[in-house]
Amino acid sequence: MSVQPKIKRITVPEIRARKGGEPVVCLTSYHAHTARFIDPYVDVILVGDSLGMVMYGMETTLGVTIDMMIAHGTAVMRGTDRALVVVDMPFGSYEESPEVAFRNAVRIIKETGCTAVKLEGGKRLAETIRYLNERGIPVMAHIGLTPQSIQTMGGFKTQGRVEEEWAAIEEDAAAIAGAGAFAVVLEGMAEPLAARITHQISIPTIGIGASAECDGQILVLEDMLGLSPKAPKFVKEFATLGAQIAGAAEAYAREVRARTFPAVENTYGMKKVK
Ligand code: KIV
């Protein structure tokens, strides 16, 4: 007997088939409530390890744990029923060996119910990507500026500014596509290089600070909503929620101090004590 799942999400083959076609729309989310708002409009929701910096105030993503990713991944799954949800594998959870990566990816997928995982790195991770993919775990890759390598890169620096850097990054892209990744994030990458990679490989490239030459785009939700104190320069703010939240808090504080809140009609019908 077969049982049809009630929820029909966008699938990995559907995303892969968008190569060179309709752009893939992706955003990050870390919670059920924000995920619920964006679910009807995006193809992919990434539960990014950027949550360490955005939500927990960490300086880098290096301190993010599997348990944190699972807690937030589970919340995002609860808030959505349409987008394909990808959960980041945090630093230290996949680099050691394909077997370790498999064990941790299985835990993330079983405990959150997400469809796929993302990991950072090129050629050196091709064997791991192949190992996961062959065992039923779809992988989104991530090359260019890879925040988990911040210490070896020496900072958040745009990659491929000089032509001499291109060949190595192009080799990374070819290796992960060949290993079976279904899409790849190109982060912080000079436009000509992002364009070359997009033309060279057979899987969708998802840009973040990598120009409009990619097959899709991703932004950190809090950055594009105006909630981040210091968003990267390339980010367009589509809303100014930070200012709105501050304004709402200020208005509330004013009313509480003036004893005009709560108004009588908001107090469950209780009469004011004279
Ligand atoms: O962690 C994250 O949010 C990411 C995106 C910036 C692509 O990896």
Boltz pocket constraint, residues with backbone or C-beta under 6 A from the ligand:
constraints:
  - pocket:
      binder: B
      contacts: [[A, 28], [A, 46], [A, 47], [A, 48], [A, 49], [A, 50], [A, 51], [A, 88], [A, 142], [A, 185], [A, 187], [A, 208], [A, 218], [A, 219], [A, 220]]
      max_distance: 6.0
